[in-house]
Amino acid sequence: MAVVVVDERGRLTIPSEFDVRGTKATLIPAGPFLIVIPIPREPLETSAKWLGSKLTRKEMKVVAERAARRDAMKRARRRKQA
């Protein structure tokens, strides 16, 4: 564990022992905390090891688009826009 300081511009320096140079990460605010999750360089290959699916990438895209469309219509109806 390490303690870091956030400067006046909102930047923080991660100690070199964590070896995260050139890594992208996502920050999740959790109340007074920040959760930092590194994003792998090859996310599809990395997630394929633990995230199994029988659907192809194209089929997953269709499923996601249908769900997004249903959600958008639901919100539009709630706002009386559709």
N, C-alpha and C positions, 0 to 999 in steps of 0.2 A: 504494500500500500504506500502511496505517496501523497503528500500535501502539496498542492499547487496554488499559485496566486493568480487571480484574474485581474488584469490591469484595467486602467480607466477606460480603455477602448473595448473591453469585453474579451480580450484575448487571454489565453492561458498557455503555458508551456508545459508539455508533457515530458517527464524525465526520459532520458535516452534509454534507460533500462527496459522500457516498455517496447522499444523497437517498432514504432508506428510511422516512421517517416514515409511519406508518399502514399499513405493509406487514407482512404475515405472512410468516414464514420457517420453514423446518424446519432443525433442527440435527442433523448426523450426527457422532457421535463417531468419530474415526479415530485411535486410539491417543492420543498426547499432543496431537492437533490437534482442532479443531472445524471442520466444513465447514458454512457457512451458505448455504442455497439459498433465495432469495426465491420466494414463491408469488405468481403473477400475480393481479391482481384478478379477472380473468375466465379461470380456468384452462381451461375447455372450449374457449373460442374461441381462446385462445392455442395450446393443444396441437393443435387441429384443423389448424393450419398445417403441422405437422411430423409428426403422428401420424395417419396415414391408416388407415382401416378400412372394410371393406365391410359390417360388421355395424352394426345399429342399436344404440342405447343399451340397449334392452330385451334384445336378443339377447346383447350383451356381459354384461349382468347375469346372464342364465341360465347362460352359460358359466362365469362367475366363481363362481356359487353351486354349480354341479356340482363344480368343482374344489375348493372349500372343503369340500363334503360328503365328497368322496373323501379329502381330507387328514385330516379329522376322524375318519373311520372307520378310516383307516390307523393314526392315533395311538391310537385306542381299542383296536384289535386288539393293537397292540404292548404296550399297558398291560394287556391281558387284561380290558378293560371291556366288550367287545362280543362 
